[in-house]
Amino acid sequence: MESYNNLLFIPLFFIAYHLFHKKIETKLLADYFKNFDTGNVDYPIMYNWIYHSLLNGVFRSRGAGWVAYKTGVRKLLVAIKKHRGKDFPKQELFNVYIEHPVIFTQSYSVKNLDNLDRSFLYYLMYDRKQTIRSQDIDHIMPKSILAALHYSWDDINSIKNFQLIDSGTNRGIKNGKPFKEWMNNDVPDKLSFVKRHLIPNKAICVESKFPDFIKERAKLILAKINKYIP
């Protein structure tokens, strides 16, 4: 499996290619995106392309003959070459994924959350401040309790039941405890915890109401996606 961080060179390569062919003076490149929020014509288009691409995991190898750093780079290069010196061709690059075909969407819903790239999804869920490199990936409601209640493994192992948490907590005081019991007894700042981890109404934070819990948490995750990819 490719290292996700190593594959991030792919979008940067195409950003550099686009800027090179805009014939921007080298001395101006360092400040090119300083006005990203006030009038830069390229930034919102590039941002949209990168975020949708990362969320769909297209810079990983995806099967169907799509090897990101080979097939992907080759096909994207063919498409972007047709737009040298023009506006960044976001839709044409999206069409490369669709026509290959790679599973790709710009419409996110409860049904397709688990098809998205989890590394980038966690990044958005935690307001672009935390990554899986520094945290454990933890079942919010313990899988042992949920399995004993005969919930499906697809739901137990869904992104809707995962959070990022420090390894000491995950493997220590939280390990295997009913979620609400742990949150009530061992979480010092509950308001901050609930906000940070996108925990829905406390009334459904019990394993017996797991289907309601993941349904409501899915809505909070989708809200984060919509916040960063309007």
Rosetta blueprint (number, residue, H / E / L):
1 M L
2 E L
3 S L
4 Y H
5 N H
6 N H
7 L H
8 L L
9 F H
10 I H
11 P H
12 L H
13 F H
14 F H
15 I H
16 A H
17 Y H
18 H H
19 L H
20 F H
21 H H
22 K L
23 K L
24 I L
25 E L
26 T H
27 K H
28 L H
29 L H
30 A L
31 D L
32 Y L
33 F L
34 K L
35 N L
36 F L
37 D L
38 T L
39 G L
40 N L
41 V L
42 D L
43 Y H
44 P H
45 I H
46 M H
47 Y H
48 N H
49 W H
50 I H
51 Y H
52 H H
53 S H
54 L H
55 L H
56 N L
57 G L
58 V L
59 F L
60 R L
61 S L
62 R L
63 G E
64 A L
65 G L
66 W E
67 V L
68 A H
69 Y H
70 K H
71 T H
72 G H
73 V H
74 R H
75 K H
76 L H
77 L H
78 V H
79 A H
80 I H
81 K H
82 K L
83 H L
84 R L
85 G L
86 K L
87 D L
88 F L
89 P L
90 K H
91 Q H
92 E H
93 L H
94 F H
95 N H
96 V H
97 Y H
98 I H
99 E H
100 H L
101 P L
102 V L
103 I L
104 F L
105 T L
106 Q L
107 S L
108 Y L
109 S L
110 V H
111 K H
112 N H
113 L H
114 D H
115 N H
116 L L
117 D L
118 R H
119 S H
120 F H
121 L H
122 Y H
123 Y H
124 L H
125 M H
126 Y L
127 D L
128 R L
129 K L
130 Q L
131 T L
132 I L
133 R L
134 S L
135 Q L
136 D E
137 I E
138 D E
139 H E
140 I L
141 M L
142 P L
143 K H
144 S H
145 I H
146 L H
147 A H
148 A H
149 L L
150 H L
151 Y L
152 S L
153 W H
154 D H
155 D H
156 I H
157 N L
158 S L
159 I H
160 K H
161 N H
162 F E
163 Q E
164 L E
165 I E
166 D L
167 S H
168 G H
169 T H
170 N H
171 R L
172 G L
173 I L
174 K L
175 N L
176 G L
177 K L
178 P L
179 F H
180 K H
181 E H
182 W H
183 M H
184 N H
185 N H
186 D H
187 V L
188 P L
189 D L
190 K H
191 L H
192 S H
193 F H
194 V H
195 K H
196 R H
197 H L
198 L L
199 I L
200 P L
201 N L
202 K H
203 A H
204 I H
205 C L
206 V L
207 E H
208 S H
209 K H
210 F H
211 P H
212 D H
213 F H
214 I H
215 K H
216 E H
217 R H
218 A H
219 K H
220 L H
221 I H
222 L H
223 A H
224 K H
225 I H
226 N H
227 K H
228 Y H
229 I L
230 P L
